[in-house]
């Protein structure tokens, strides 16, 4: 199976997306690198 079938992109609320974006910014500042977090919904 492909990655897309096993791990589709998670359907997040606006608030949840904002939390991820805040964490991306925090981690990017700590590491002085561009950090991108991706949320997947695991399917069996």
Secondary structure, DSSP 8 states (H G I E B T S, - for coil): --HHHHEEE----HHHHHHHHHHHHHHHHHHTS------EEE--
